[in-house]
Amino acid sequence: IKHLIMGHFDKALKLFNEALKIDSNSSLAHLMKARTHFVLHMQKEALLSVENAIKADPKWYLPRAEKSKYLLAQNDISKAEKEAKKAIELNAEGPEGWISLGEIQYTLGKLKQSEISFDKALAINSELAEAHIGRGKVLISKFY
């Protein structure tokens, strides 16, 4: 994970692949591999890896929230919304699902709902930059 954070994406990908050779059912390793693929603009591979994370642990909300982001990036809004809502259903205390839902609602022009979703994420963790940025976009949009 350190290599992913530091921007050493090729090294991170290699290490996640090695981890998956040891434990092919590691949802975390699949999720981190998906994030690495996404950063490298490897959309198909990111979706495949996040699907593997979901299969490895179907009750973990975070891969669903992550998948929602990837689908939104591909402009597959209805599937993205479904995944964000599933993430929230699995864990309403996980801010990532609320952030994903807020981004989708923002994209659809549902500013009030989007603001509520970002506020829910911030109520869970007030230090999440992604939620603050999303809420800021909503507030700015209200003036235009």
JOCORBEL-V875445 format. One line per field, one symbol per residue. ss: DSSP state (H for helix, E for strand, L for the rest). burial: b if it has 9 or more other ideal C-beta (glycine too) atoms within 8 Angstrom, else e. Layout:
BEGIN
ss=???
burial=???
END
This chain:
BEGIN
ss=LHHHHHLLHHHHHHHHHHHHHHLLLLHHHHHHHHHHHHHLLLHHHHHHHHHHHHHHLLLLHHHHHHHHHHHHHLLLHHHHHHHHHHHHHHLLLLHHHHHHHHHHHHHLLLHHHHHHHHHHHHHHLLLLHHHHHHHHHHHHHLLL
burial=eebbeeeebeebbebbbebbeeeeebbebbbbbbbbbbeeeebebbbbbbbbbbebeeebbbbbbbbbbbbbeeeebeebbebbbbbbebeeebbbbbbbbbbbbbeeeebeebbebbbbbbebeeebeebbebbebbbebeee
END
